[in-house]
Amino acid sequence: MSSSNSKNQKLIRSKIEYSGETLSLRSDLIELDSGIQVKRNIVEHPGSVVIIPKTKNGNILMVSQWRHAIQQTLIELPAGHIDDGETPEEAGIRELQEEIGFKPEKLISLSEIWIAPGWCNEKIFSFLALDLIPSQLEPDQDENIKILEFEPLKIYEMIIDKEIVDSKTISTFMIFYKNELKLE
């Protein structure tokens, strides 16, 4: 396997083609190391968080919500984008308060994941939330969320059985689950 480092690509031109509420589309014309010029379309995103809220009895709180882009209801871990000026930790706490009505007294960083680095600069920060205390913020107007609670083994089985198909949920949960097994 060859490892080519192409940091020396030259940016010829960059243009914002679209700018929306939570993302933008940027077109870059770059010159590769070989001298060839290519266009790259990049989705710019402020970043997101995904959180595993673990209850005192060891269960995990999840959400079920309709996802318009794929026309399906998904079971997911609580998640959302990072607002301008927020740290990932602050966004994680806010999202938990909005989506499940709890605030963690302890937030542990699990991972940082590039969602699709070939065409998007969104990074997802994942956390484990412990010592949950009731603390409700007003949910987003466009969200209709049902809160669910599962034992970790049940979530693992739901992933294997393709009942949970959300990539951020699967990757974050599997990191958590592997580490939980080491602790037992």
Secondary structure, 3 states (H helix, E strand, C coil): CCCCCCCCCEEEEEEEEEECCCCEEEEEEEECCCCCEEEEEEEECCCEEEEEEECCCCCEEEEEEEECCCCEEEEECCEEECCCCCCHHHHHHHHHHHHCCEEEEEEEEEEEEECCCCCECCEEEEEEEEEEEECCCCCCCCCCCEEEEECHHHHHHHHHCCCCCCHHHHHHHHHHHHHHHHHC
